[in-house]
Amino acid sequence: MDDLKFYCQDQLSNSLEVENVVDIYLVADFHNAVLLKEKCLFFIASHFQKVVFTKDWEQMCKSHGKKMIEVCRFLGNSLTYSLNL
């Protein structure tokens, strides 16, 4: 079963796009797919200026407050790390 979960995470992480990353992130969180969730966070961080203008992002802001806190903390840590380089 772990092999299947890894395979699915790998396939989904290779299909990340601005339009689907929020949905995939929420699914990854629900299924405790740690690797996929991390890849989504990095994708969101690198495409933030586009992701924040999607309807899925707006919906997550309205419906998933705890997830937004998690994403914002990750982005804050990423930005702090980038500025310290």
C-alpha positions as CSV (number, residue, x, y, z in Angstrom):
1,M,0.0,0.0,0.0
2,D,2.9,2.4,0.7
3,D,4.2,1.8,-2.8
4,L,0.8,2.8,-4.2
5,K,0.7,5.9,-2.1
6,F,4.2,6.9,-3.1
7,Y,3.4,6.3,-6.8
8,C,0.2,8.5,-6.5
9,Q,2.1,11.3,-4.8
10,D,4.8,11.2,-7.4
11,Q,2.3,11.3,-10.3
12,L,0.3,14.1,-8.7
13,S,3.4,16.1,-7.9
14,N,4.4,15.9,-11.6
15,S,1.1,17.4,-12.6
16,L,1.1,20.5,-10.4
17,E,-0.1,23.6,-12.0
18,V,-1.2,27.0,-10.8
19,E,-4.9,26.0,-11.4
20,N,-4.8,22.7,-9.4
21,V,-2.1,23.1,-6.7
22,V,-4.5,24.3,-4.0
23,D,-6.9,21.3,-4.5
24,I,-4.0,18.9,-4.6
25,Y,-2.6,20.4,-1.5
26,L,-5.9,19.9,0.4
27,V,-6.2,16.3,-0.8
28,A,-2.6,15.7,0.2
29,D,-3.3,17.1,3.7
30,F,-6.5,15.0,4.0
31,H,-4.6,11.8,3.1
32,N,-1.5,12.7,5.1
33,A,0.6,12.5,1.9
34,V,3.5,14.4,3.4
35,L,5.8,14.4,0.3
36,L,3.0,15.6,-2.0
37,K,2.0,18.3,0.5
38,E,5.6,19.5,0.7
39,K,5.9,19.7,-3.1
40,C,2.6,21.7,-3.2
41,L,4.0,24.1,-0.7
42,F,7.2,24.7,-2.6
43,F,5.1,25.0,-5.8
44,I,2.8,27.6,-4.2
45,A,5.9,29.5,-2.9
46,S,7.5,29.6,-6.4
47,H,4.3,30.6,-8.2
48,F,2.7,32.6,-5.4
49,Q,1.9,35.7,-7.6
50,K,-0.3,33.5,-9.9
51,V,-1.7,31.1,-7.3
52,V,-3.2,33.8,-5.1
53,F,-5.4,35.0,-8.0
54,T,-7.1,31.6,-8.5
55,K,-10.6,30.8,-7.4
56,D,-9.3,27.8,-5.4
57,W,-7.0,30.1,-3.4
58,E,-9.9,32.4,-2.6
59,Q,-12.0,29.4,-1.6
60,M,-9.2,28.0,0.6
61,C,-8.9,31.4,2.3
62,K,-12.6,31.4,3.1
63,S,-13.0,27.8,4.1
64,H,-9.7,26.4,5.4
65,G,-8.3,28.9,7.9
66,K,-6.0,26.5,9.6
67,K,-4.6,25.4,6.2
68,M,-4.0,29.1,5.3
69,I,-2.0,29.6,8.5
70,E,0.1,26.6,7.6
71,V,0.7,27.9,4.0
72,C,1.5,31.4,5.2
73,R,4.0,30.1,7.8
74,F,5.7,28.0,5.2
75,L,5.9,31.1,2.9
76,G,7.2,33.2,5.7
77,N,9.9,30.7,6.5
78,S,10.8,30.4,2.7
79,L,11.0,34.2,2.4
80,T,13.1,34.5,5.5
81,Y,15.5,31.8,4.2
82,S,15.7,33.5,0.8
83,L,16.5,36.9,2.3
84,N,19.2,35.4,4.5
85,L,21.1,33.9,1.5
